Amino acid sequence: MSSIAYIADENMLDYHRMHGSTSINFWRVGIRNFENFEPGDFLFLIDGKYRHPQTREKGIVGYGVFKQMREMSVKRTWNQYKNDNGFKNYERFKEAVLELSKTDELPEKIQSIELSNVIYFNETIFMGELGQSININLESFQYLSGEDTRKVLRKASHYGIDPWFQVYNPQVNKEKIIHDIEISRLRTVLEGVTTDWTQDQTRLINQYPALSRVGNLAYLVKGDLVEVFIPVSSAKNQFYTVLGIIYKIKTEIQTKTQFTLVVRENARPYEEEFKKFNLKLLYT
C-alpha cells in the first residue's frame, strides 16, 4: 500500500480549486501503471507554483482518494469527464495535453485517474519539513509510505481547509482529514494481514470493484463507520483464520468497524456460528 505525491498541471489545479471540485479526473500523459496503488489509496497534489523559500521544494496543496484508472484517447477522455478534467472547454484541455506531451501531435492515449473526496489545504505542505523531502527535480510522482501519508494528513488537519474551497463545500472540515488519518492506518493494517488466499477468495472479492481494496480485503466507509469485507471460500476451513484477521484489525485501529464475510451459498450451515461473533454474511 502506498500513497503518491504527483506534480499536477497548475491550470487544472487552479480550475478545480476555484470551482470547489471534490471529484476530479486527474489525467496524465504517461500511461505506465503505478506499483501497489489500489482504489482507496491517496493521491497528493503537488503544485509547482508553491515552493519552499529556502529549499525550493515543490509543495503539496491537497489530496484525493483514488477510485479507478482508465486509458482513453484525448477526445474520449474529454467526452467522458468534461470539466472534471480541469478545463472549461475541450480546446483548453487539448492545449494542456499538447504542452505536457511536448510534441505537435496528441498522444494516442492518456491515463485518467479518477479521484473522489478531494480536499485543498489552507496552507501548502512541504514534505522536507516532515522528514522526507520531495525531490527538487521531480517531474512526475513520488511514492509516500503509510507513515509519511499520515504525517502529511496530520499537518493538513492542523492547517485546515482552503477557505474558498470550503465556501463550495461547507460540509467538508478538518474532521474529514482526521478520519482519513485513521483510514490510512486501516490500510496499513490490512496490508499487514498475511494469509494464503485461495483463487476462489480472490474471485469472490473481485465481484465488488466499487469497494476500496487492499489485496484481497476490501472496505466501505459509512460516515464514521468502516465496513470491512473478508472473502471466505471455505467456511469450515477458514473459520479461525477469519477470526484472527478480525482480531488483528480490531486491536490495531481505533476506527469503529463492522465485518462482513463474502461467501458462497454453501456457507449457510455455518451462518449461526458466524453470527455469534456479530459477523454479517454477504452471499454471492
N, C-alpha and C positions, 0 to 999 in steps of 0.2 A: 504494500500500500504506500502510495506517495502522493504528495501534492505537487503542483507545478506552478512556478512563477514565470509568466510569459510576457515578453515585450509586445504590447498591442499597438495597433495603428492609433496614433494620437487623436486624429479626427474622429475615428469611431468611438473612442472613449469619451470625447467631449460631447458627441451627439447623445450617447446613452445617458451620460450624467445629467445633461440639460433636460432630457425628456423623462428622467426618472425610471428608466427601463430596468425591470427586475428579471426579465427573461431576454437573453440576447443570443445571437448566433456569433460565436467567436470564430471567425474564419481565418484561415492561414493558407499561404501559397504552397508550402511544403506539405506533402501527404504521408510522410513517414510516421508510422504509429508510435505512440509513446509506450514505454515499458511500465508494466504494473500500474496502469492508470485505468480505473474502473468507475462505472456510474456511482456517484456518491462522493467521489474524491473532490478536493477543492482545486480550483484554478485561480491563482492570484494574478491580478492585472498590474503589470509594470508600465508606467507612463514615462517615456524618455524625457518629457519636459521638466520633470521634477528630479533634481539631482542634489545629492548631499553637498553642502557648501565646502567641505574640506576634501572628502574622498572622491567626489564626482560620481558616486554610485547612484544608479537609477533607482527611483522609489516605487513602492507598491501603493496603489491608490484604492484598491478594493478587491473583491473576490466574488466568485460564484460557484455553484455546485454543478459538477459535470453530469449531464443526462445521457447523451449519446453522441456518437461521432459518425459522420457520413462524408462521402466523396461524390461531388457532382460538378458539372460544368458551371462556369461563372453565371451564365444566364439562368440555368435551372436553380442555382443557389439563390439568386435574387427572386425568382418566381416563388420559391418555397418559403423564404423568410422575410422578403420585402424589407421594411425599415428596421427589422430586428438585426439586419446586417450592419447597422450603424450609419446609414446614409439616407438622405431624403429622396433620392431617385437612383435609377439604375446607372445613369451616366456618371454620377459622382462615385458610385460603388466601383464601376468598371475602371475608372481612372486610378482609384486607390489600389486595385489589384495589379494594374499595369505598373504602377510605381514600385510596388513591393517585388514584383517578379523581375523588374529591371530588364524588360525586353519590350519589343514593339508589338508583340502578339500576346493575346490572352493565353494562359496555360490551359491545357485540355481539361484539367480538373483542379479544383481546390478542395481543401478539407474544411468541413463545418464541425464545430464543437459546440453543441447546444449547452447553454448554461442557464440554470434557474436560481432563484433566491439571491440575485446579485445585490451586493451592498457596496456603497462607496464610503470611505473613511473621511472623518473631519480633518485629519492631518495625514500627510504622507509618512509611510513607514519605511525605514531603511534597515535592511537585514544586518548590515555591518554593526549597527548599534545593539543588535540582539545576539551576536556571536558569529554567524555565518554570513559573510557579505555576498552580495550579488556581483559577479564578475563585471568589472567596469567595461570590458569589451564584449559583453554578452549581446548577441544579435537575435536570439530566438527565445530559448527557455532554459530553466534550471530546475532540477528536482529539489524538493524540500522533504526532509524526514518528518515523521509524525510529531516529534518534539519541536522541531522548527516551525511546523504549521501552528502548533498551539502557542508558541511564543508570539508569532505574528497576530494571532487572534486575541491573545491577552492584551497586547499593546493596542489593538484596534478597539477592544472593549473599553479601554481607558480613554482613548481619543473620542470615541463616539461616532455618530453617523454624520455624513456630509449634510449640512442644513438644507441646501437646495434640493438634494435628493429626497430628504425626508418630507419636504413640502408635498411631493407627489406620493409619498409612501408613509403617511403618519403612523401606520401600524408597525413599521419597522423601527426597532430601537436596539440599544446595545444588549438587551437580554437575549436577542436572537443570536448575537455573536457569542455570548457566553454559552448558549445552548450548543452552538456549533463546536465550541471547545470540547464539550462532552461527546459530541458525535465523532470528532476526530479521535478522542480517546477510545471510544467504542470500536472504531475501525481498526485501531492498533491492536486492541484485544482480540477482535475477530481474526485478524491476520495471524495472531499467535496461536490459534486453535490448530493443533496438529493431529490429524487422524487420517486413516486410509479411506478416502472417499471412493465409493463404487461408481461405475459408469452410470448406473441407474439413478443414483443420487444426483449426479450432475444433470441428467436429463430432467429429473423432477424439478430442480430449481430453475433450469433454463426455460421452463414454461412461463416464467414470470419476469420478462425482461424489464418491466417498468420499475421493479424494485431496485434499491441501491444494493450493490453487491460487494462482497469481499470474498473472493474464491467461491466456494460452494455454499456460503452463508449469505443471507440477504436480510434487509430490514426496511421498515417503512416508518417514517417519522409522523406522529399524530399529535401535534401540539407539543406538550412536554413529555409525552409517552412515546417510547420506541418499541415497535413490534418486530421481534427477531424471528426469522423463518429458518428452520433447520430441515433439510431433506432427509427422509428416512425410507430406505428401500427394504429394510427388514426389521419390522417392529420387535421381533423376538431377539435377534442377534445384536441389534444396535441400541437396545433399551438403556443399558448402563452407560454407553458411550454418550448418548444424548444427555443423560443426567449430568455427566461430567462436564460437558460443554456448557450446559446451563449454569452449573455451579461456578465455573471459571468466570463467565460473563457477569454473573450477579455479584461476585466478590471483588471484581476489579474495576467496575464502573459505578457511578453514582446515579446515572440516569434511570428513571422509572422504566421498567421493561416488562413486556409481555411476550410469551413464547408460543409460536405456532409451528407445528410439525407438518411438513408437506409429505403426504403418504399416499399409498395406493389403497384401493378399496379393500384389499385383503388384510389391512391392518385393523379392521373393525373389531375383531375379537379382543384386541388389546386396548380398546378405547377407554374403558373404565379405569384401567391401570394407569394410563397416561393422565386422565382427568384428576386422579388423586393428587397429582403434582401441579394442578392448575394449568395444564397444557392444553391448548386448542389444537384440533386436528383439521387440516385442510386436505380434503380428498381430491385426487385427480383421476 
